[in-house]
Amino acid sequence: MDMEDMGLIVAHLLRHRIVETHPANGRNTDEARIVGKLLFSMNTEERRSLDKIFAGMRLIFVDFDWHVIPALPKGGRVYLLARDIGKGEPSAVLAPEVILDAMREKGNESKSEAAAWFVHLWLVHLDLIYTNQGRSPSQLQTYPKGMFDFDVFLTLVRNHFEDLRQGLDRNEVPADAVFKTFEKASHTEVERRCRRFVNLMINAGLLTTIAKDVYQQTLLSAYEIKRNYELGLQQFVEDSNAKKYRLATSILTGTDYTTDINREAVCR
């Protein structure tokens, strides 16, 4: 493998984060096929070089074959470029600025509003692909079960916001809390926000489209959640003994608002 081949691999993985030698849908681009063949034939030293390159970007390069993940096509291997959030968020993959840009609907929309939408939709999405399927975040091999219909997602999101409206003690919520964002959101705005979220997840390689408005968790998503789940949840907890959880505005913007909403309400 020469430097040009190495550059092609790095560029392709940074764009797509997943390379499959035998795609489940049977379709692959010419570039993906070339990259798959290069990855499959690389030697130990070449693999070590790729590991070091991606480690410097706070990314982890991993691969699985169909013996380890039975859901993969027989004889298939998949290569993943996953985030390693324990070492800091990678700059180009679901970094705060990427999320806020994708979720923001209006040019003058605050960071708090965009952050709030993302965090709450992310939690509902986790409920759909894990809780509703009786899955644990540690169950990597069951990732194909993480499938959902957009209309179901939209209904759960609307129910989630209604539960928040009814369950909040407004005397304990700051006057400028972002829950006002959800209170004034119309049904059509909620739908637009949900589509923005789904598109962001697809672009990040964390969801794939199975049919019109039907989406499935990817192996990359399952791997990242298994690896990062506990560390990722820590950012929501202000005081676990007092059952205080940080409002969504704090997740991506660094503010310190808290609320006593119980965890079940937050993680619906």
Buried (B, 14 or more C-beta within 10 A) or exposed (E): BEEEBBEBBBEBBBEBBBBBBBBBEEEBEEBBBBBBEBBEEBEEEBEEBBBEBBEEBBBBBBBBBBEEBEBBBEEBBBBBBBBBBEEEBBEEBBBBEBBBEBBBEEEEBBBBBBBBBBBBBBBBBBBBBBEBBEBEBEBBBBBBBBBBBBEEBBEBBBEBBEBBEEBBEEEEBBEEBBBEBBEEBEEEBBBEBBBBBBEBBBBBBBBBEBEEBBBBBBBBBBBBBBBBBEEBEEEBBBEEEEEEBBBBBBBBBEBEBBBBBEEEBBBB
